[in-house]
Amino acid sequence: MMHGTEDIEQERCRVARRPAAQDAPPVLCWFDVAPTGPADAYAARLRNVLDAALGLALSEDFDGPTCPSAPSPSGSPP
């Protein structure tokens, strides 16, 4: 599914806070998570990851040419 910039910006704003259940998108409106640590800390980490992913989706052109597939240099001398 392709989303426009406005859709991604709206989703980024939505996940930055704890949205009401009725504000959830119909595709994914509920999932159950049982974190091993404090729930608030888990929620903050998850929101940070989603914010970074959505920020990347807004800032990068994924329709451009593909990335080079040559191996990265290992950093060791030849």
Secondary structure, 3 states (H helix, E strand, C coil): CCCCHHHHHHHHHHHCCCCCHHHCCCCCCCCCCCCCCCHHHHHHHHHHHHHHHHHHHHHCCCCCCCCCCCCCCCCCCC
